[in-house]
Amino acid sequence: MAIRTVQLTEEADPILDSMAESYGGDTNLALSELLIAHEAIESFLDEIESEKAAELIRQRDQSARDFAQGRTIPWDQIKLRNGL
């Protein structure tokens, strides 16, 4: 088992304490599980991105063409039109 000293932000500290409740108050176990879950999520997202790469590139390129040809509406106008 690796031992590290980490410093948490004021925002992160209570989140870790809250998560640790699910692990019998063990912050070490909670942090370890969080890191493992993060890696699994990143791998899953990489897999999806790889599978959808062609579609994502198509959408990016279409958006670039739309912007270049002036076929877009600024976000401020959309919000104004929709009362946001």
N, C-alpha and C positions, 0 to 999 in steps of 0.2 A: 504494500500500500504506500502510495506517495503522500508525503506530508508537505503542505504549502501553507504559507501565511498569506491571507488575502485581506485587502481593505475594501469594504463596501461603502457605497454612497449612502447618504442618509435616506434616500428613496428606496434603495435595494435592501437595506438591512431588515426593515419590518416585513418585506415581502418574503425574504428567506425564512424569517421566524414563522410566518404564517404557513409557508410550505412545509416547514419542519414539523408542524403539528401532525401532518399526515404520516410522518416517519417517527412517531414517538418522541418528538422534540429533538431528534438528531439532525442538526444542521449540516453535518458532514455528509450524511447519507442523502439528505434532500438536495444538496448542491451536486453531489455525484450523479444522482438520478436526473437532475435538470440538465447537466452537461451531456449525458447519454441521450436524453430526449432531444436536445438541440441538434446533436449530430444526426440522429435518425430523421428529424424534420428536414435538415439541410440536404441529406441524401435523397429524400423523397422529392423535394423541390427540384433538385438537379435532374432527377430522372424525368419528372414531368416536363421540365424545360427542354430537355434533350428530345423527348418524344414530340413536343409541339414546336420545335425550333423553326420549321418551315413556315408554319402559320404565324408565329411571332414575327419573323422577318417580313412576311407579307404585310402584316398589319403596320409594322414600323415604316416600311417603305411607302405604303399607301398614305399614312399620316404625313410623312415628309412631303409627298407630292401635293396633298391637300393644303398644307401650310404654304408651300411654294407657290401654289396657284391661287391663293387667297380664298379658298373654300372652307374657311373655318370661322367660328364665331368666338370672340373673346369670352372668357369665363365671366367677367364682370357683366357683360350683356346678357348672358344666360341667366345669371342670378337675378338681374333686374327684371327681365321678362317673366320670371317665375316667382317673383316676390320673395326671394331668399336673402 
